[in-house]
Amino acid sequence: MADAEYKNQLVTYSIWALFAVACIAFIVRQWSKFVIKQMGLDDWFMCSCASFVFTLTLFLGLKDSSDPSGSLLSDVAAAKEKVRHVWLYASHLFYIVCLGLCRLSAVLFGSRVKGLPHIESRDLTLVVVCGLWLVASLVIVAVRGNFTQPWETMDGTEFRRWMAVDIGGVTLEVAIFWLALLLIRRHNLSKRTWVCYAYGSIVPVVICRLILLHPGCGNVCDRRSLKAHLSTCACTQISMIAATCTSFSALKPFSLSGTPVGQSYELPRRRGFDDIGNTDTDDQCCLTDAEQISLNTVNSGNAGSRRPSQGERQLTGEDSLNV
């Protein structure tokens, strides 16, 4: 009994530790977005994921704290077995929704950093695939056993279902990581190379969960099920931490070189989803290096041939004859 109580406390403390880190990371991201007053689709997906994670964690914490402390674990589990199965079923759905929203946020973030007026076809394809994975995984996990009470079915084909869901998820994570590497290579962001590894940090955790997962994960209290529960919680909250760490605006002050400490600077406004269609803001105001050099040459030549008394008056017919 003491061993079971120790394992229960270990799971609780680990979940709350990850929850605290995810909370701090999300607050830092939203603070940076609030300072520069810029919100994109990736930020809205991130907020949705955070709301799901915070709601689930808080409700689970309140539910565990409301359990009678003087009762034995076996009595509490027997009295609230149905409620625990419902919460476990809901946590499975929350797990899929959170990972799906984090992947959508990661893909949209990579597309937004490029500064293009539209989403590239490659990024758009990955966004559609991530959305389809989210919907298909929800259907696969939600529909099982008794249609009216699906939470009662915890064994049987559940392991095969999770195999299909997690293998597809790992494939998407690898694809997102590959796109992040291409983004770093294309824009020569050598100082932010470590940022792209946040996209792939969830891959080993998902693989670990896939190895430890088994049909009796929700009913057997052993070390294998303990590790599976911890890896599930880690997948959900580390994915949110990874998506938060890729915030370009939050990380930019740490990647700049040559800026004195304490000196204020203004972050440049980059084009994103909010500027689609405003083609006259940036492209028409930019000059290439060759155009800038030729413009400076013409201005210097005109300055040498002009008298100081001429000023900016227009050329008349008499002036043209004198020329």
C-alpha positions in Angstrom: 0.0 0.0 0.0 2.9 2.4 0.8 4.4 1.6 -2.6 1.2 2.5 -4.4 0.8 5.7 -2.4 4.4 6.7 -3.2 3.9 6.0 -6.9 0.7 8.1 -6.8 2.5 11.0 -5.3 5.4 10.7 -7.8 3.0 11.0 -10.7 1.2 13.9 -9.1 4.4 15.9 -8.4 5.8 15.2 -11.9 2.6 16.4 -13.6 2.5 19.6 -11.5 6.2 20.3 -12.2 5.6 20.0 -16.0 2.5 22.1 -15.6 4.4 24.9 -13.9 7.1 25.0 -16.6 4.5 25.0 -19.3 2.6 27.8 -17.5 5.8 30.0 -17.3 6.7 29.3 -21.0 3.2 30.3 -22.1 3.2 33.5 -20.0 6.5 34.5 -21.5 5.2 34.0 -25.0 2.0 35.9 -24.5 3.9 38.7 -22.8 6.2 39.1 -25.8 3.2 39.1 -28.1 1.4 41.7 -26.0 4.4 44.0 -26.0 4.7 44.1 -29.8 0.9 43.9 -30.3 1.1 41.1 -32.9 -1.0 38.0 -32.9 -1.1 35.4 -35.7 -2.8 32.1 -36.4 0.0 30.2 -34.6 -0.7 32.2 -31.5 -4.4 31.5 -31.5 -3.7 27.7 -31.9 -1.2 28.0 -29.0 -3.8 29.7 -26.8 -6.3 27.0 -27.6 -3.8 24.3 -26.7 -2.9 26.0 -23.5 -6.5 26.4 -22.5 -7.0 22.6 -23.0 -3.9 21.7 -21.0 -4.6 24.1 -18.1 -8.3 23.1 -17.9 -7.4 19.4 -17.8 -4.6 19.8 -15.2 -6.6 22.0 -12.9 -9.6 19.8 -12.9 -7.5 16.7 -12.3 -5.8 18.5 -9.4 -9.0 19.6 -7.8 -10.5 16.2 -8.2 -7.5 14.5 -6.5 -7.5 17.1 -3.7 -11.2 16.4 -3.1 -10.6 12.7 -2.4 -10.9 11.8 1.3 -7.4 11.5 2.7 -8.4 9.0 5.4 -9.7 6.4 2.9 -7.7 3.6 1.4 -6.7 3.9 -2.2 -8.6 0.7 -3.0 -11.8 2.0 -1.5 -11.5 5.3 -3.3 -10.8 3.6 -6.6 -13.7 1.2 -6.1 -16.1 4.1 -5.3 -15.0 6.3 -8.1 -14.0 3.8 -10.7 -16.5 5.1 -13.3 -15.4 8.7 -12.7 -11.8 7.8 -13.2 -12.5 6.0 -16.4 -14.4 9.0 -17.7 -11.5 11.3 -16.8 -9.0 8.9 -18.4 -11.1 8.8 -21.6 -11.2 12.6 -21.6 -7.5 12.8 -21.0 -6.9 10.7 -24.1 -9.0 13.2 -26.2 -7.2 16.1 -24.6 -3.9 14.5 -25.4 -4.7 14.3 -29.1 -6.2 17.8 -29.3 -3.2 19.4 -27.6 -0.6 17.7 -29.8 -2.6 18.5 -32.9 -2.9 22.2 -32.0 0.8 22.4 -31.2 1.7 20.9 -34.5 -0.5 23.3 -36.4 1.0 26.2 -34.4 4.5 25.0 -35.2 3.8 24.8 -39.0 2.1 28.2 -39.1 5.0 29.7 -37.1 7.5 28.5 -39.6 5.5 29.8 -42.4 5.1 33.2 -40.7 8.8 33.6 -40.0 9.4 33.4 -43.8 7.6 36.7 -44.2 5.9 35.8 -47.4 2.5 37.3 -48.3 1.0 33.8 -48.6 1.5 30.3 -47.3 3.7 28.1 -49.4 2.1 25.0 -50.9 4.5 22.8 -48.9 3.5 24.4 -45.6 -0.2 24.4 -46.6 0.0 20.7 -47.3 1.5 20.0 -43.9 -1.2 22.1 -42.2 -3.9 20.1 -44.0 -2.3 16.8 -43.0 -2.0 17.9 -39.4 -5.6 18.8 -39.3 -6.6 15.5 -40.9 -4.5 13.7 -38.3 -6.2 15.6 -35.5 -9.7 14.7 -36.7 -8.9 11.1 -37.6 -7.1 10.4 -34.3 -10.1 11.8 -32.4 -12.4 9.5 -34.2 -10.1 6.5 -33.8 -9.8 7.0 -30.0 -13.3 8.3 -29.3 -15.3 5.6 -31.0 -14.6 2.3 -29.2 -16.7 -0.4 -27.5 -20.1 0.7 -26.4 -21.1 3.7 -28.4 -23.1 5.3 -25.5 -20.3 4.7 -22.9 -17.0 4.4 -24.7 -14.9 5.1 -21.6 -15.7 1.6 -20.3 -13.6 0.0 -23.0 -10.0 0.4 -22.0 -8.4 -2.8 -23.3 -8.7 -5.0 -26.4 -7.9 -3.0 -29.6 -6.8 0.1 -27.7 -3.1 -0.7 -28.2 -3.5 -1.0 -31.9 -5.4 2.3 -32.0 -2.6 4.1 -30.2 0.0 2.5 -32.4 -1.7 4.0 -35.5 -2.2 7.4 -33.8 1.3 7.8 -32.4 3.1 6.5 -35.5 1.3 9.0 -37.6 2.1 11.7 -35.0 5.8 10.9 -35.0 5.9 11.1 -38.8 4.4 14.5 -38.6 6.9 15.6 -36.0 9.8 14.5 -38.2 8.3 16.4 -41.1 7.9 19.6 -39.0 11.5 19.2 -37.8 12.7 18.8 -41.4 10.9 22.0 -42.4 12.5 23.8 -39.5 15.9 22.8 -40.7 15.1 24.0 -44.2 13.9 27.3 -42.7 17.2 27.8 -40.8 19.3 26.9 -43.8 17.4 29.2 -46.2 17.5 32.3 -44.0 21.0 31.6 -42.6 19.8 31.9 -39.0 22.9 30.4 -37.4 22.3 32.1 -34.1 18.9 30.6 -33.8 19.8 27.1 -34.9 19.0 25.7 -31.5 15.4 27.0 -31.8 14.6 24.4 -34.5 15.4 21.5 -32.2 12.3 22.5 -30.2 10.2 21.1 -33.0 11.9 17.7 -32.7 12.2 17.5 -28.9 8.8 15.8 -28.6 9.8 12.9 -31.0 11.8 10.8 -28.4 9.1 11.3 -25.8 6.3 10.1 -28.1 8.5 7.1 -29.1 9.1 6.3 -25.4 5.4 6.5 -24.8 4.7 4.2 -27.7 7.1 1.6 -26.4 5.7 1.7 -22.8 2.1 1.7 -23.9 0.1 -1.5 -23.4 -3.6 -2.4 -23.1 -3.6 -2.5 -19.3 -2.1 1.0 -18.9 -5.2 2.4 -17.2 -6.0 -0.5 -14.9 -2.7 -1.9 -13.7 -0.6 0.1 -11.2 3.0 -1.1 -11.9 6.2 0.6 -13.0 5.4 0.1 -16.7 2.0 1.9 -16.4 3.6 4.6 -14.3 6.1 5.4 -17.0 3.4 5.3 -19.6 1.3 7.9 -17.7 4.4 10.1 -17.2 5.3 10.0 -20.8 1.7 10.8 -21.8 1.8 13.9 -19.6 5.2 14.8 -20.9 4.1 14.6 -24.5 1.2 16.9 -23.9 3.0 19.6 -21.9 6.5 19.4 -23.5 4.9 19.9 -26.9 3.3 23.1 -25.6 6.7 24.2 -24.1 8.4 23.4 -27.4 5.9 25.4 -29.4 6.2 28.3 -26.9 10.0 28.3 -27.1 9.9 28.9 -30.9 8.3 32.3 -30.4 10.4 34.5 -32.7 9.6 37.7 -30.8 10.4 36.3 -27.4 13.7 34.9 -28.5 14.9 37.8 -30.7 16.4 39.9 -27.9 18.5 36.9 -26.8 19.9 36.3 -30.3 21.0 39.9 -31.2 24.7 40.7 -31.0 26.3 44.1 -30.5 23.3 45.6 -28.6 24.5 47.2 -25.4 22.8 46.1 -22.2 20.0 48.3 -21.2 19.7 50.0 -24.7 16.2 50.0 -26.0 15.4 49.1 -29.5 12.2 48.6 -31.6 11.4 45.3 -33.0 10.9 45.4 -36.8 7.4 44.7 -38.0 7.4 41.6 -40.2 4.7 40.6 -42.6 2.5 37.7 -41.7 -1.1 36.5 -42.0 -2.4 39.9 -40.9 -0.7 41.7 -43.9 -2.0 39.4 -46.7 -3.0 41.6 -49.6 -1.0 44.7 -48.4 1.6 44.4 -51.2 2.3 48.2 -51.2 3.8 48.2 -47.7 7.1 46.5 -47.9 7.9 45.3 -51.4 7.6 48.7 -53.2 9.6 50.5 -50.5 12.7 48.2 -50.7 15.7 49.0 -53.0 18.3 46.5 -54.0 22.0 47.2 -53.4 22.6 48.0 -57.1 19.7 50.4 -57.2 20.9 52.1 -54.0 24.5 52.6 -55.4 23.2 54.0 -58.7 20.9 56.4 -56.9 23.7 57.7 -54.7 25.9 58.2 -57.8 23.2 60.2 -59.6 22.6 62.4 -56.5 26.3 63.1 -56.0 26.6 64.1 -59.7 23.6 66.5 -59.6 24.9 68.0 -56.3 28.2 68.9 -58.0 26.7 70.6 -61.1 24.0 72.6 -59.3 24.6 76.1 -58.2 23.7 76.9 -54.6 21.3 79.6 -55.7 19.4 77.3 -58.0 17.6 75.4 -55.2 14.8 73.1 -56.3 13.2 75.2 -59.1 12.0 73.4 -62.2 13.6 73.6 -65.6 12.2 76.1 -68.1 12.6 76.4 -71.8 15.4 79.0 -71.4 17.3 76.7 -69.1 17.1 73.9 -71.6 18.5 76.1 -74.4 21.4 77.1 -72.1 22.2 73.5 -71.5 
